[in-house]
Amino acid sequence: MPSRDEVLSKAISSSSRRTILRLLCKHPHTVTNIAKAMEISTSLASKHLTLLDYFGIITSEVKFPKKYYSIKLKSIKTLLNVYDGILEEMK
């Protein structure tokens, strides 16, 4: 079983997952909304969402007929901002 820091590292290691997390920091989205916003397939968006949900970073709620994903760990927004700041410094 991976440690919590390994789980977090894997969650934010993908630019696609970071983009999804940024979208979800704004407000809940469906998999279709995320796929359209990112211009990726719904199956790929679903794969990323499933992983983030498995890691416990996001949560989902069914509002029939749609399923909405949202951020579970509110501090992820701060982490993404720090991550972006570090990348900017590395230029």
N, C-alpha and C positions, 0 to 999 in steps of 0.2 A: 504494500500500500504506500503510495507516495506521501511525502510529508506535506504539510500545509504550504510551506514556501515553494515546494516544487509544483504544487497545484496552481498557486498564484502565478508563478513564472510561466507555466504552460498557458494559462488563461490569457495573459497579456503578451505572449510571445508572437502572436499572429496579428498582423496589422488589420486583418478583417475583423477579428474579435474585438480589437480595440475600437474600431469604427462602430461596431454594433453596440459596445458598451457606451460610447459617446452618445449615440442615438437614444439609447435607453435612459441615459442620465437626464435627457430633456423631458421625455414622457414615455409611457408604455406604447409599444408597437406590436403589430402582428408580424408573423414571418413574411407575409406578402409585402407589407410596408417596408420592412427592412431590405428584402431582396430588391425591390424597386429602387429604393434610395441608394443602394450600393451597386446597382446594376449587376447583380449576380443571380444565379438560379435560386428558386425557393428551396430546392433540396440542399444546396450548399449553405444557405442561410440557416436552414433547419439543423444542419449538422453542427454548425457553430453554436447555435442556441442550445441544443441538446447538451453539448459539452459544458457550456457555461452554467447551465442548470444543474448538471451532474456535480460540478465543482461547488455549487451552493452560492454562486455569485449573483445569479439572477433568479427570479421566480416567475411563475406564470399563473394566469387566472383566466378561466373560461367564462366568457360573456357570450352565450350562444348567439350566433353560430361561430364566433371567432375566439381565438386564444390570444391573449395579450401577455407580452413579456415585459418585465420591469426589473429595475435594479433591486437586489436584496441587500447588498452591502453598500450602504450609502457612501462610505469613505472611498469607494473605487474612483469616484470623480476626482478626489484630491490626488490619488495615486496617478491617474492619467495625466493630470496637470503637471505633476512633478516629473513624470516620464517624458512628457513633451518638452518641458524646460531643459531637462538633461540633454535630450536630442538636439535641441536648439544650440546649447553650449558646445556641443561636439562639432558643429560646423566649422 
